[in-house]
Amino acid sequence: MADLSEPDKPDRASRNEPEPPQRDSPETDTERRRRRAQFLRDLAEARELRDRVQPRRAKVARLRHAMRMRTFRW
């Protein structure tokens, strides 16, 4: 069988590829929170859409979650 491993790749400079852009300043806490809030909104919207499209799966997931919560021990 043929060897499927990748050959040694030359480094970035010898391939004439640009370096990835570096940020001038570190991300502020406000920017990070704003991005996180947007991500969580998108995630919640996607879950709602999935629940509307697959109601049976959503019901099973709710029942499974309720069972986990009832049997969870502190």
Predicted model as a PDB file, atoms N, CA, C, CB and O in Angstrom, pLDDT in the B-factor column:
MODEL        1                                                                  
ATOM      1  N   MET A   1       0.849  -1.184   0.000  1.00 50.00           N  
ATOM      2  CA  MET A   1       0.000   0.000   0.000  1.00 50.00           C  
ATOM      3  C   MET A   1       0.890   1.242   0.000  1.00 50.00           C  
ATOM      4  CB  MET A   1      -0.964   0.001   1.229  1.00 50.00           C  
ATOM      5  O   MET A   1       1.960   1.236   0.610  1.00 50.00           O  
ATOM      6  N   ALA A   2       0.464   2.291  -0.670  1.00 55.00           N  
ATOM      7  CA  ALA A   2       1.272   3.497  -0.801  1.00 55.00           C  
ATOM      8  C   ALA A   2       1.316   4.251   0.519  1.00 55.00           C  
ATOM      9  CB  ALA A   2       0.724   4.399  -1.912  1.00 55.00           C  
ATOM     10  O   ALA A   2       0.368   4.209   1.302  1.00 55.00           O  
ATOM     11  N   ASP A   3       2.416   4.934   0.754  1.00 55.00           N  
ATOM     12  CA  ASP A   3       2.574   5.746   1.956  1.00 55.00           C  
ATOM     13  C   ASP A   3       1.772   7.032   1.780  1.00 55.00           C  
ATOM     14  CB  ASP A   3       4.081   6.056   2.236  1.00 55.00           C  
ATOM     15  O   ASP A   3       2.029   7.798   0.851  1.00 55.00           O  
ATOM     16  N   LEU A   4       0.805   7.277   2.663  1.00 58.00           N  
ATOM     17  CA  LEU A   4      -0.074   8.429   2.522  1.00 58.00           C  
ATOM     18  C   LEU A   4       0.367   9.611   3.367  1.00 58.00           C  
ATOM     19  CB  LEU A   4      -1.476   8.047   2.887  1.00 58.00           C  
ATOM     20  O   LEU A   4      -0.338  10.619   3.417  1.00 58.00           O  
ATOM     21  N   SER A   5       1.513   9.519   4.032  1.00 57.00           N  
ATOM     22  CA  SER A   5       1.963  10.634   4.865  1.00 57.00           C  
ATOM     23  C   SER A   5       2.357  11.802   3.972  1.00 57.00           C  
ATOM     24  CB  SER A   5       3.154  10.209   5.772  1.00 57.00           C  
ATOM     25  O   SER A   5       2.798  11.617   2.837  1.00 57.00           O  
ATOM     26  N   GLU A   6       2.187  13.009   4.506  1.00 56.00           N  
ATOM     27  CA  GLU A   6       2.490  14.207   3.733  1.00 56.00           C  
ATOM     28  C   GLU A   6       3.996  14.402   3.645  1.00 56.00           C  
ATOM     29  CB  GLU A   6       1.822  15.444   4.358  1.00 56.00           C  
ATOM     30  O   GLU A   6       4.716  14.152   4.612  1.00 56.00           O  
ATOM     31  N   PRO A   7       4.475  14.851   2.482  1.00 57.00           N  
ATOM     32  CA  PRO A   7       5.901  15.159   2.390  1.00 57.00           C  
ATOM     33  C   PRO A   7       6.212  16.376   3.246  1.00 57.00           C  
ATOM     34  CB  PRO A   7       6.324  15.403   0.920  1.00 57.00           C  
ATOM     35  O   PRO A   7       5.319  17.148   3.594  1.00 57.00           O  
ATOM     36  N   ASP A   8       7.483  16.541   3.582  1.00 59.00           N  
ATOM     37  CA  ASP A   8       7.888  17.704   4.380  1.00 59.00           C  
ATOM     38  C   ASP A   8       7.538  18.972   3.632  1.00 59.00           C  
ATOM     39  CB  ASP A   8       9.403  17.665   4.702  1.00 59.00           C  
ATOM     40  O   ASP A   8       7.884  19.132   2.461  1.00 59.00           O  
ATOM     41  N   LYS A   9       6.841  19.886   4.325  1.00 58.00           N  
ATOM     42  CA  LYS A   9       6.449  21.143   3.697  1.00 58.00           C  
ATOM     43  C   LYS A   9       7.485  22.207   4.010  1.00 58.00           C  
ATOM     44  CB  LYS A   9       5.046  21.590   4.174  1.00 58.00           C  
ATOM     45  O   LYS A   9       7.972  22.280   5.138  1.00 58.00           O  
ATOM     46  N   PRO A  10       7.833  23.037   3.027  1.00 58.00           N  
ATOM     47  CA  PRO A  10       8.770  24.124   3.317  1.00 58.00           C  
ATOM     48  C   PRO A  10       8.103  25.153   4.231  1.00 58.00           C  
ATOM     49  CB  PRO A  10       9.258  24.798   2.003  1.00 58.00           C  
ATOM     50  O   PRO A  10       6.877  25.228   4.308  1.00 58.00           O  
ATOM     51  N   ASP A  11       8.916  25.932   4.912  1.00 60.00           N  
ATOM     52  CA  ASP A  11       8.345  26.932   5.814  1.00 60.00           C  
ATOM     53  C   ASP A  11       7.677  28.051   5.019  1.00 60.00           C  
ATOM     54  CB  ASP A  11       9.435  27.512   6.740  1.00 60.00           C  
ATOM     55  O   ASP A  11       7.824  28.143   3.800  1.00 60.00           O  
ATOM     56  N   ARG A  12       6.947  28.891   5.731  1.00 56.00           N  
ATOM     57  CA  ARG A  12       6.125  29.936   5.124  1.00 56.00           C  
ATOM     58  C   ARG A  12       6.959  30.909   4.290  1.00 56.00           C  
ATOM     59  CB  ARG A  12       5.369  30.698   6.204  1.00 56.00           C  
ATOM     60  O   ARG A  12       6.524  31.334   3.220  1.00 56.00           O  
ATOM     61  N   ALA A  13       8.145  31.261   4.767  1.00 58.00           N  
ATOM     62  CA  ALA A  13       8.964  32.256   4.061  1.00 58.00           C  
ATOM     63  C   ALA A  13       9.420  31.735   2.704  1.00 58.00           C  
ATOM     64  CB  ALA A  13      10.184  32.643   4.907  1.00 58.00           C  
ATOM     65  O   ALA A  13       9.448  32.491   1.734  1.00 58.00           O  
ATOM     66  N   SER A  14       9.778  30.459   2.620  1.00 61.00           N  
ATOM     67  CA  SER A  14      10.261  29.933   1.345  1.00 61.00           C  
ATOM     68  C   SER A  14       9.116  29.717   0.353  1.00 61.00           C  
ATOM     69  CB  SER A  14      11.011  28.622   1.568  1.00 61.00           C  
ATOM     70  O   SER A  14       9.363  29.586  -0.846  1.00 61.00           O  
ATOM     71  N   ARG A  15       7.893  29.678   0.823  1.00 61.00           N  
ATOM     72  CA  ARG A  15       6.748  29.536  -0.083  1.00 61.00           C  
ATOM     73  C   ARG A  15       6.189  30.889  -0.498  1.00 61.00           C  
ATOM     74  CB  ARG A  15       5.651  28.705   0.576  1.00 61.00           C  
ATOM     75  O   ARG A  15       5.228  30.955  -1.265  1.00 61.00           O  
ATOM     76  N   ASN A  16       6.779  31.959  -0.003  1.00 64.00           N  
ATOM     77  CA  ASN A  16       6.359  33.322  -0.317  1.00 64.00           C  
ATOM     78  C   ASN A  16       4.916  33.604   0.087  1.00 64.00           C  
ATOM     79  CB  ASN A  16       6.529  33.579  -1.791  1.00 64.00           C  
ATOM     80  O   ASN A  16       4.211  34.346  -0.598  1.00 64.00           O  
ATOM     81  N   GLU A  17       4.483  33.023   1.181  1.00 62.00           N  
ATOM     82  CA  GLU A  17       3.145  33.298   1.701  1.00 62.00           C  
ATOM     83  C   GLU A  17       3.241  34.400   2.742  1.00 62.00           C  
ATOM     84  CB  GLU A  17       2.499  32.018   2.308  1.00 62.00           C  
ATOM     85  O   GLU A  17       4.203  34.454   3.508  1.00 62.00           O  
ATOM     86  N   PRO A  18       2.255  35.272   2.772  1.00 60.00           N  
ATOM     87  CA  PRO A  18       2.292  36.338   3.782  1.00 60.00           C  
ATOM     88  C   PRO A  18       2.015  35.760   5.169  1.00 60.00           C  
ATOM     89  CB  PRO A  18       1.260  37.449   3.445  1.00 60.00           C  
ATOM     90  O   PRO A  18       1.321  34.754   5.315  1.00 60.00           O  
ATOM     91  N   GLU A  19       2.564  36.408   6.159  1.00 63.00           N  
ATOM     92  CA  GLU A  19       2.299  36.017   7.539  1.00 63.00           C  
ATOM     93  C   GLU A  19       0.860  36.378   7.878  1.00 63.00           C  
ATOM     94  CB  GLU A  19       3.294  36.706   8.524  1.00 63.00           C  
ATOM     95  O   GLU A  19       0.326  37.337   7.320  1.00 63.00           O  
ATOM     96  N   PRO A  20       0.216  35.635   8.777  1.00 57.00           N  
ATOM     97  CA  PRO A  20      -1.135  36.024   9.176  1.00 57.00           C  
ATOM     98  C   PRO A  20      -1.099  37.393   9.844  1.00 57.00           C  
ATOM     99  CB  PRO A  20      -1.753  34.971  10.128  1.00 57.00           C  
ATOM    100  O   PRO A  20      -0.132  37.729  10.528  1.00 57.00           O  
ATOM    101  N   PRO A  21      -2.143  38.178   9.649  1.00 56.00           N  
ATOM    102  CA  PRO A  21      -2.125  39.536  10.213  1.00 56.00           C  
ATOM    103  C   PRO A  21      -2.082  39.495  11.739  1.00 56.00           C  
ATOM    104  CB  PRO A  21      -3.359  40.331   9.742  1.00 56.00           C  
ATOM    105  O   PRO A  21      -2.772  38.694  12.371  1.00 56.00           O  
ATOM    106  N   GLN A  22      -1.274  40.356  12.311  1.00 65.00           N  
ATOM    107  CA  GLN A  22      -1.172  40.471  13.764  1.00 65.00           C  
ATOM    108  C   GLN A  22      -2.045  41.630  14.218  1.00 65.00           C  
ATOM    109  CB  GLN A  22       0.308  40.675  14.218  1.00 65.00           C  
ATOM    110  O   GLN A  22      -2.106  42.668  13.559  1.00 65.00           O  
ATOM    111  N   ARG A  23      -2.712  41.449  15.336  1.00 64.00           N  
ATOM    112  CA  ARG A  23      -3.537  42.527  15.878  1.00 64.00           C  
ATOM    113  C   ARG A  23      -2.625  43.561  16.522  1.00 64.00           C  
ATOM    114  CB  ARG A  23      -4.575  41.982  16.907  1.00 64.00           C  
ATOM    115  O   ARG A  23      -1.656  43.221  17.200  1.00 64.00           O  
ATOM    116  N   ASP A  24      -2.953  44.837  16.297  1.00 68.00           N  
ATOM    117  CA  ASP A  24      -2.135  45.902  16.871  1.00 68.00           C  
ATOM    118  C   ASP A  24      -2.241  45.925  18.391  1.00 68.00           C  
ATOM    119  CB  ASP A  24      -2.549  47.254  16.299  1.00 68.00           C  
ATOM    120  O   ASP A  24      -1.243  46.103  19.090  1.00 68.00           O  
ATOM    121  N   SER A  25      -3.452  45.743  18.892  1.00 72.00           N  
ATOM    122  CA  SER A  25      -3.647  45.760  20.344  1.00 72.00           C  
ATOM    123  C   SER A  25      -4.464  44.535  20.736  1.00 72.00           C  
ATOM    124  CB  SER A  25      -4.356  47.079  20.809  1.00 72.00           C  
ATOM    125  O   SER A  25      -5.242  44.023  19.932  1.00 72.00           O  
ATOM    126  N   PRO A  26      -4.293  44.074  21.942  1.00 79.00           N  
ATOM    127  CA  PRO A  26      -5.085  42.918  22.362  1.00 79.00           C  
ATOM    128  C   PRO A  26      -6.571  43.273  22.428  1.00 79.00           C  
ATOM    129  CB  PRO A  26      -4.601  42.403  23.730  1.00 79.00           C  
ATOM    130  O   PRO A  26      -6.947  44.426  22.641  1.00 79.00           O  
ATOM    131  N   GLU A  27      -7.385  42.269  22.242  1.00 81.00           N  
ATOM    132  CA  GLU A  27      -8.832  42.468  22.247  1.00 81.00           C  
ATOM    133  C   GLU A  27      -9.299  42.943  23.622  1.00 81.00           C  
ATOM    134  CB  GLU A  27      -9.559  41.167  21.854  1.00 81.00           C  
ATOM    135  O   GLU A  27      -8.896  42.394  24.647  1.00 81.00           O  
ATOM    136  N   THR A  28     -10.132  43.947  23.632  1.00 91.00           N  
ATOM    137  CA  THR A  28     -10.623  44.447  24.915  1.00 91.00           C  
ATOM    138  C   THR A  28     -11.710  43.519  25.440  1.00 91.00           C  
ATOM    139  CB  THR A  28     -11.161  45.896  24.779  1.00 91.00           C  
ATOM    140  O   THR A  28     -12.306  42.740  24.697  1.00 91.00           O  
ATOM    141  N   ASP A  29     -11.943  43.625  26.715  1.00 92.00           N  
ATOM    142  CA  ASP A  29     -12.955  42.801  27.367  1.00 92.00           C  
ATOM    143  C   ASP A  29     -14.340  43.095  26.781  1.00 92.00           C  
ATOM    144  CB  ASP A  29     -12.951  43.046  28.893  1.00 92.00           C  
ATOM    145  O   ASP A  29     -15.162  42.191  26.629  1.00 92.00           O  
ATOM    146  N   THR A  30     -14.587  44.359  26.458  1.00 93.00           N  
ATOM    147  CA  THR A  30     -15.885  44.744  25.882  1.00 93.00           C  
ATOM    148  C   THR A  30     -16.094  44.090  24.523  1.00 93.00           C  
ATOM    149  CB  THR A  30     -15.984  46.274  25.747  1.00 93.00           C  
ATOM    150  O   THR A  30     -17.181  43.588  24.235  1.00 93.00           O  
ATOM    151  N   GLU A  31     -15.054  44.095  23.685  1.00 94.00           N  
ATOM    152  CA  GLU A  31     -15.184  43.466  22.357  1.00 94.00           C  
ATOM    153  C   GLU A  31     -15.436  41.969  22.489  1.00 94.00           C  
ATOM    154  CB  GLU A  31     -13.914  43.714  21.511  1.00 94.00           C  
ATOM    155  O   GLU A  31     -16.261  41.401  21.773  1.00 94.00           O  
ATOM    156  N   ARG A  32     -14.716  41.338  23.411  1.00 95.00           N  
ATOM    157  CA  ARG A  32     -14.888  39.900  23.608  1.00 95.00           C  
ATOM    158  C   ARG A  32     -16.304  39.581  24.077  1.00 95.00           C  
ATOM    159  CB  ARG A  32     -13.865  39.372  24.621  1.00 95.00           C  
ATOM    160  O   ARG A  32     -16.922  38.627  23.605  1.00 95.00           O  
ATOM    161  N   ARG A  33     -16.811  40.386  25.006  1.00 95.00           N  
ATOM    162  CA  ARG A  33     -18.184  40.158  25.492  1.00 95.00           C  
ATOM    163  C   ARG A  33     -19.215  40.382  24.396  1.00 95.00           C  
ATOM    164  CB  ARG A  33     -18.489  41.077  26.676  1.00 95.00           C  
ATOM    165  O   ARG A  33     -20.208  39.658  24.313  1.00 95.00           O  
ATOM    166  N   ARG A  34     -18.979  41.384  23.556  1.00 95.00           N  
ATOM    167  CA  ARG A  34     -19.912  41.658  22.456  1.00 95.00           C  
ATOM    168  C   ARG A  34     -19.941  40.491  21.475  1.00 95.00           C  
ATOM    169  CB  ARG A  34     -19.521  42.960  21.723  1.00 95.00           C  
ATOM    170  O   ARG A  34     -21.010  40.058  21.045  1.00 95.00           O  
ATOM    171  N   ARG A  35     -18.745  39.981  21.119  1.00 96.00           N  
ATOM    172  CA  ARG A  35     -18.694  38.830  20.210  1.00 96.00           C  
ATOM    173  C   ARG A  35     -19.340  37.602  20.832  1.00 96.00           C  
ATOM    174  CB  ARG A  35     -17.249  38.518  19.827  1.00 96.00           C  
ATOM    175  O   ARG A  35     -20.037  36.852  20.148  1.00 96.00           O  
ATOM    176  N   ARG A  36     -19.111  37.390  22.130  1.00 97.00           N  
ATOM    177  CA  ARG A  36     -19.692  36.231  22.823  1.00 97.00           C  
ATOM    178  C   ARG A  36     -21.213  36.339  22.874  1.00 97.00           C  
ATOM    179  CB  ARG A  36     -19.120  36.111  24.252  1.00 97.00           C  
ATOM    180  O   ARG A  36     -21.918  35.352  22.663  1.00 97.00           O  
ATOM    181  N   ALA A  37     -21.717  37.544  23.155  1.00 97.00           N  
ATOM    182  CA  ALA A  37     -23.164  37.743  23.203  1.00 97.00           C  
ATOM    183  C   ALA A  37     -23.793  37.470  21.840  1.00 97.00           C  
ATOM    184  CB  ALA A  37     -23.494  39.171  23.664  1.00 97.00           C  
ATOM    185  O   ALA A  37     -24.854  36.852  21.754  1.00 97.00           O  
ATOM    186  N   GLN A  38     -23.133  37.935  20.768  1.00 97.00           N  
ATOM    187  CA  GLN A  38     -23.655  37.683  19.419  1.00 97.00           C  
ATOM    188  C   GLN A  38     -23.652  36.193  19.117  1.00 97.00           C  
ATOM    189  CB  GLN A  38     -22.826  38.440  18.362  1.00 97.00           C  
ATOM    190  O   GLN A  38     -24.611  35.667  18.552  1.00 97.00           O  
ATOM    191  N   PHE A  39     -22.577  35.513  19.493  1.00 97.00           N  
ATOM    192  CA  PHE A  39     -22.494  34.066  19.270  1.00 97.00           C  
ATOM    193  C   PHE A  39     -23.608  33.338  20.022  1.00 97.00           C  
ATOM    194  CB  PHE A  39     -21.116  33.530  19.712  1.00 97.00           C  
ATOM    195  O   PHE A  39     -24.246  32.445  19.465  1.00 97.00           O  
ATOM    196  N   LEU A  40     -23.845  33.711  21.276  1.00 97.00           N  
ATOM    197  CA  LEU A  40     -24.889  33.041  22.057  1.00 97.00           C  
ATOM    198  C   LEU A  40     -26.282  33.317  21.493  1.00 97.00           C  
ATOM    199  CB  LEU A  40     -24.823  33.489  23.516  1.00 97.00           C  
ATOM    200  O   LEU A  40     -27.149  32.444  21.529  1.00 97.00           O  
ATOM    201  N   ARG A  41     -26.500  34.532  20.970  1.00 97.00           N  
ATOM    202  CA  ARG A  41     -27.787  34.826  20.318  1.00 97.00           C  
ATOM    203  C   ARG A  41     -27.977  33.953  19.083  1.00 97.00           C  
ATOM    204  CB  ARG A  41     -27.872  36.319  19.928  1.00 97.00           C  
ATOM    205  O   ARG A  41     -29.052  33.392  18.873  1.00 97.00           O  
ATOM    206  N   ASP A  42     -26.931  33.839  18.267  1.00 97.00           N  
ATOM    207  CA  ASP A  42     -27.005  33.004  17.069  1.00 97.00           C  
ATOM    208  C   ASP A  42     -27.237  31.541  17.436  1.00 97.00           C  
ATOM    209  CB  ASP A  42     -25.722  33.144  16.239  1.00 97.00           C  
ATOM    210  O   ASP A  42     -28.006  30.846  16.773  1.00 97.00           O  
ATOM    211  N   LEU A  43     -26.574  31.077  18.489  1.00 97.00           N  
ATOM    212  CA  LEU A  43     -26.727  29.695  18.930  1.00 97.00           C  
ATOM    213  C   LEU A  43     -28.161  29.428  19.391  1.00 97.00           C  
ATOM    214  CB  LEU A  43     -25.736  29.382  20.062  1.00 97.00           C  
ATOM    215  O   LEU A  43     -28.742  28.399  19.048  1.00 97.00           O  
ATOM    216  N   ALA A  44     -28.723  30.341  20.158  1.00 95.00           N  
ATOM    217  CA  ALA A  44     -30.096  30.180  20.627  1.00 95.00           C  
ATOM    218  C   ALA A  44     -31.075  30.187  19.451  1.00 95.00           C  
ATOM    219  CB  ALA A  44     -30.455  31.293  21.626  1.00 95.00           C  
ATOM    220  O   ALA A  44     -32.037  29.420  19.436  1.00 95.00           O  
ATOM    221  N   GLU A  45     -30.826  31.055  18.470  1.00 97.00           N  
ATOM    222  CA  GLU A  45     -31.684  31.111  17.290  1.00 97.00           C  
ATOM    223  C   GLU A  45     -31.615  29.797  16.507  1.00 97.00           C  
ATOM    224  CB  GLU A  45     -31.278  32.292  16.388  1.00 97.00           C  
ATOM    225  O   GLU A  45     -32.633  29.300  16.024  1.00 97.00           O  
ATOM    226  N   ALA A  46     -30.422  29.248  16.388  1.00 95.00           N  
ATOM    227  CA  ALA A  46     -30.259  27.975  15.676  1.00 95.00           C  
ATOM    228  C   ALA A  46     -30.977  26.846  16.413  1.00 95.00           C  
ATOM    229  CB  ALA A  46     -28.764  27.635  15.514  1.00 95.00           C  
ATOM    230  O   ALA A  46     -31.591  25.985  15.783  1.00 95.00           O  
ATOM    231  N   ARG A  47     -30.901  26.849  17.744  1.00 91.00           N  
ATOM    232  CA  ARG A  47     -31.601  25.815  18.519  1.00 91.00           C  
ATOM    233  C   ARG A  47     -33.115  25.928  18.349  1.00 91.00           C  
ATOM    234  CB  ARG A  47     -31.230  25.920  20.009  1.00 91.00           C  
ATOM    235  O   ARG A  47     -33.806  24.920  18.196  1.00 91.00           O  
ATOM    236  N   GLU A  48     -33.628  27.163  18.378  1.00 92.00           N  
ATOM    237  CA  GLU A  48     -35.070  27.356  18.189  1.00 92.00           C  
ATOM    238  C   GLU A  48     -35.502  26.866  16.810  1.00 92.00           C  
ATOM    239  CB  GLU A  48     -35.448  28.841  18.367  1.00 92.00           C  
ATOM    240  O   GLU A  48     -36.541  26.219  16.675  1.00 92.00           O  
ATOM    241  N   LEU A  49     -34.714  27.171  15.798  1.00 94.00           N  
ATOM    242  CA  LEU A  49     -35.031  26.727  14.444  1.00 94.00           C  
ATOM    243  C   LEU A  49     -35.033  25.203  14.375  1.00 94.00           C  
ATOM    244  CB  LEU A  49     -34.025  27.310  13.431  1.00 94.00           C  
ATOM    245  O   LEU A  49     -35.945  24.607  13.802  1.00 94.00           O  
ATOM    246  N   ARG A  50     -34.018  24.574  14.956  1.00 90.00           N  
ATOM    247  CA  ARG A  50     -33.939  23.114  14.948  1.00 90.00           C  
ATOM    248  C   ARG A  50     -35.138  22.511  15.675  1.00 90.00           C  
ATOM    249  CB  ARG A  50     -32.624  22.638  15.597  1.00 90.00           C  
ATOM    250  O   ARG A  50     -35.686  21.502  15.234  1.00 90.00           O  
ATOM    251  N   ASP A  51     -35.548  23.124  16.788  1.00 90.00           N  
ATOM    252  CA  ASP A  51     -36.696  22.606  17.532  1.00 90.00           C  
ATOM    253  C   ASP A  51     -37.988  22.726  16.732  1.00 90.00           C  
ATOM    254  CB  ASP A  51     -36.838  23.342  18.858  1.00 90.00           C  
ATOM    255  O   ASP A  51     -38.857  21.860  16.822  1.00 90.00           O  
ATOM    256  N   ARG A  52     -38.117  23.793  15.952  1.00 92.00           N  
ATOM    257  CA  ARG A  52     -39.314  23.946  15.112  1.00 92.00           C  
ATOM    258  C   ARG A  52     -39.314  22.940  13.976  1.00 92.00           C  
ATOM    259  CB  ARG A  52     -39.401  25.369  14.546  1.00 92.00           C  
ATOM    260  O   ARG A  52     -40.364  22.413  13.608  1.00 92.00           O  
ATOM    261  N   VAL A  53     -38.140  22.670  13.418  1.00 94.00           N  
ATOM    262  CA  VAL A  53     -38.043  21.781  12.265  1.00 94.00           C  
ATOM    263  C   VAL A  53     -38.160  20.319  12.687  1.00 94.00           C  
ATOM    264  CB  VAL A  53     -36.725  22.013  11.525  1.00 94.00           C  
ATOM    265  O   VAL A  53     -38.698  19.501  11.940  1.00 94.00           O  
ATOM    266  N   GLN A  54     -37.662  19.985  13.871  1.00 92.00           N  
ATOM    267  CA  GLN A  54     -37.672  18.602  14.348  1.00 92.00           C  
ATOM    268  C   GLN A  54     -38.350  18.528  15.711  1.00 92.00           C  
ATOM    269  CB  GLN A  54     -36.233  18.036  14.428  1.00 92.00           C  
ATOM    270  O   GLN A  54     -37.673  18.323  16.718  1.00 92.00           O  
ATOM    271  N   PRO A  55     -39.681  18.691  15.767  1.00 89.00           N  
ATOM    272  CA  PRO A  55     -40.359  18.756  17.067  1.00 89.00           C  
ATOM    273  C   PRO A  55     -40.243  17.466  17.876  1.00 89.00           C  
ATOM    274  CB  PRO A  55     -41.815  19.084  16.863  1.00 89.00           C  
ATOM    275  O   PRO A  55     -40.170  17.520  19.104  1.00 89.00           O  
ATOM    276  N   ARG A  56     -40.226  16.321  17.223  1.00 93.00           N  
ATOM    277  CA  ARG A  56     -40.135  15.067  17.971  1.00 93.00           C  
ATOM    278  C   ARG A  56     -38.790  14.963  18.678  1.00 93.00           C  
ATOM    279  CB  ARG A  56     -40.339  13.862  17.035  1.00 93.00           C  
ATOM    280  O   ARG A  56     -38.715  14.580  19.845  1.00 93.00           O  
ATOM    281  N   ARG A  57     -37.735  15.308  17.956  1.00 91.00           N  
ATOM    282  CA  ARG A  57     -36.392  15.267  18.556  1.00 91.00           C  
ATOM    283  C   ARG A  57     -36.289  16.273  19.713  1.00 91.00           C  
ATOM    284  CB  ARG A  57     -35.306  15.569  17.480  1.00 91.00           C  
ATOM    285  O   ARG A  57     -35.663  15.993  20.735  1.00 91.00           O  
ATOM    286  N   ALA A  58     -36.911  17.440  19.536  1.00 89.00           N  
ATOM    287  CA  ALA A  58     -36.877  18.454  20.588  1.00 89.00           C  
ATOM    288  C   ALA A  58     -37.607  17.954  21.839  1.00 89.00           C  
ATOM    289  CB  ALA A  58     -37.509  19.773  20.088  1.00 89.00           C  
ATOM    290  O   ALA A  58     -37.148  18.177  22.960  1.00 89.00           O  
ATOM    291  N   LYS A  59     -38.734  17.282  21.645  1.00 92.00           N  
ATOM    292  CA  LYS A  59     -39.486  16.757  22.797  1.00 92.00           C  
ATOM    293  C   LYS A  59     -38.665  15.694  23.526  1.00 92.00           C  
ATOM    294  CB  LYS A  59     -40.847  16.164  22.340  1.00 92.00           C  
ATOM    295  O   LYS A  59     -38.599  15.692  24.755  1.00 92.00           O  
ATOM    296  N   VAL A  60     -38.051  14.806  22.780  1.00 94.00           N  
ATOM    297  CA  VAL A  60     -37.230  13.760  23.388  1.00 94.00           C  
ATOM    298  C   VAL A  60     -36.068  14.386  24.157  1.00 94.00           C  
ATOM    299  CB  VAL A  60     -36.701  12.785  22.311  1.00 94.00           C  
ATOM    300  O   VAL A  60     -35.728  13.934  25.251  1.00 94.00           O  
ATOM    301  N   ALA A  61     -35.463  15.422  23.584  1.00 90.00           N  
ATOM    302  CA  ALA A  61     -34.351  16.092  24.254  1.00 90.00           C  
ATOM    303  C   ALA A  61     -34.817  16.757  25.547  1.00 90.00           C  
ATOM    304  CB  ALA A  61     -33.712  17.134  23.321  1.00 90.00           C  
ATOM    305  O   ALA A  61     -34.116  16.712  26.558  1.00 90.00           O  
ATOM    306  N   ARG A  62     -36.014  17.382  25.516  1.00 91.00           N  
ATOM    307  CA  ARG A  62     -36.552  18.000  26.739  1.00 91.00           C  
ATOM    308  C   ARG A  62     -36.810  16.957  27.814  1.00 91.00           C  
ATOM    309  CB  ARG A  62     -37.850  18.761  26.432  1.00 91.00           C  
ATOM    310  O   ARG A  62     -36.471  17.167  28.979  1.00 91.00           O  
ATOM    311  N   LEU A  63     -37.413  15.826  27.428  1.00 94.00           N  
ATOM    312  CA  LEU A  63     -37.681  14.766  28.400  1.00 94.00           C  
ATOM    313  C   LEU A  63     -36.385  14.189  28.968  1.00 94.00           C  
ATOM    314  CB  LEU A  63     -38.510  13.654  27.753  1.00 94.00           C  
ATOM    315  O   LEU A  63     -36.292  13.921  30.166  1.00 94.00           O  
ATOM    316  N   ARG A  64     -35.392  14.002  28.110  1.00 95.00           N  
ATOM    317  CA  ARG A  64     -34.103  13.478  28.565  1.00 95.00           C  
ATOM    318  C   ARG A  64     -33.428  14.448  29.535  1.00 95.00           C  
ATOM    319  CB  ARG A  64     -33.183  13.206  27.364  1.00 95.00           C  
ATOM    320  O   ARG A  64     -32.858  14.033  30.544  1.00 95.00           O  
ATOM    321  N   HIS A  65     -33.498  15.727  29.222  1.00 92.00           N  
ATOM    322  CA  HIS A  65     -32.915  16.738  30.099  1.00 92.00           C  
ATOM    323  C   HIS A  65     -33.636  16.759  31.450  1.00 92.00           C  
ATOM    324  CB  HIS A  65     -32.978  18.129  29.434  1.00 92.00           C  
ATOM    325  O   HIS A  65     -32.997  16.858  32.497  1.00 92.00           O  
ATOM    326  N   ALA A  66     -34.971  16.666  31.420  1.00 93.00           N  
ATOM    327  CA  ALA A  66     -35.734  16.652  32.666  1.00 93.00           C  
ATOM    328  C   ALA A  66     -35.365  15.437  33.518  1.00 93.00           C  
ATOM    329  CB  ALA A  66     -37.242  16.654  32.371  1.00 93.00           C  
ATOM    330  O   ALA A  66     -35.257  15.543  34.739  1.00 93.00           O  
ATOM    331  N   MET A  67     -35.173  14.294  32.879  1.00 93.00           N  
ATOM    332  CA  MET A  67     -34.783  13.099  33.623  1.00 93.00           C  
ATOM    333  C   MET A  67     -33.397  13.276  34.243  1.00 93.00           C  
ATOM    334  CB  MET A  67     -34.803  11.863  32.704  1.00 93.00           C  
ATOM    335  O   MET A  67     -33.169  12.884  35.388  1.00 93.00           O  
ATOM    336  N   ARG A  68     -32.483  13.862  33.491  1.00 93.00           N  
ATOM    337  CA  ARG A  68     -31.140  14.121  34.054  1.00 93.00           C  
ATOM    338  C   ARG A  68     -31.224  15.033  35.256  1.00 93.00           C  
ATOM    339  CB  ARG A  68     -30.214  14.742  32.998  1.00 93.00           C  
ATOM    340  O   ARG A  68     -30.536  14.819  36.254  1.00 93.00           O  
ATOM    341  N   MET A  69     -32.068  16.055  35.167  1.00 92.00           N  
ATOM    342  CA  MET A  69     -32.183  16.999  36.276  1.00 92.00           C  
ATOM    343  C   MET A  69     -32.824  16.346  37.502  1.00 92.00           C  
ATOM    344  CB  MET A  69     -32.999  18.220  35.847  1.00 92.00           C  
ATOM    345  O   MET A  69     -32.456  16.650  38.637  1.00 92.00           O  
ATOM    346  N   ARG A  70     -33.782  15.448  37.270  1.00 92.00           N  
ATOM    347  CA  ARG A  70     -34.419  14.772  38.413  1.00 92.00           C  
ATOM    348  C   ARG A  70     -33.467  13.807  39.106  1.00 92.00           C  
ATOM    349  CB  ARG A  70     -35.664  14.018  37.954  1.00 92.00           C  
ATOM    350  O   ARG A  70     -33.558  13.613  40.318  1.00 92.00           O  
ATOM    351  N   THR A  71     -32.565  13.205  38.358  1.00 89.00           N  
ATOM    352  CA  THR A  71     -31.689  12.194  38.947  1.00 89.00           C  
ATOM    353  C   THR A  71     -30.328  12.759  39.340  1.00 89.00           C  
ATOM    354  CB  THR A  71     -31.503  11.049  37.978  1.00 89.00           C  
ATOM    355  O   THR A  71     -29.474  12.019  39.829  1.00 89.00           O  
ATOM    356  N   PHE A  72     -30.111  14.061  39.132  1.00 82.00           N  
ATOM    357  CA  PHE A  72     -28.823  14.648  39.477  1.00 82.00           C  
ATOM    358  C   PHE A  72     -28.712  14.767  40.981  1.00 82.00           C  
ATOM    359  CB  PHE A  72     -28.641  16.022  38.807  1.00 82.00           C  
ATOM    360  O   PHE A  72     -29.659  15.180  41.649  1.00 82.00           O  
ATOM    361  N   ARG A  73     -27.550  14.406  41.518  1.00 75.00           N  
ATOM    362  CA  ARG A  73     -27.347  14.506  42.957  1.00 75.00           C  
ATOM    363  C   ARG A  73     -26.315  15.576  43.241  1.00 75.00           C  
ATOM    364  CB  ARG A  73     -26.909  13.153  43.556  1.00 75.00           C  
ATOM    365  O   ARG A  73     -25.254  15.601  42.619  1.00 75.00           O  
ATOM    366  N   TRP A  74     -26.620  16.459  44.175  1.00 66.00           N  
ATOM    367  CA  TRP A  74     -25.691  17.524  44.541  1.00 66.00           C  
ATOM    368  C   TRP A  74     -24.700  16.917  45.425  1.00 66.00           C  
ATOM    369  CB  TRP A  74     -26.377  18.725  45.213  1.00 66.00           C  
ATOM    370  O   TRP A  74     -23.786  17.599  45.889  1.00 66.00           O  
TER     371      TRP A  74                                                      
ENDMDL                                                                          
END                                                                             
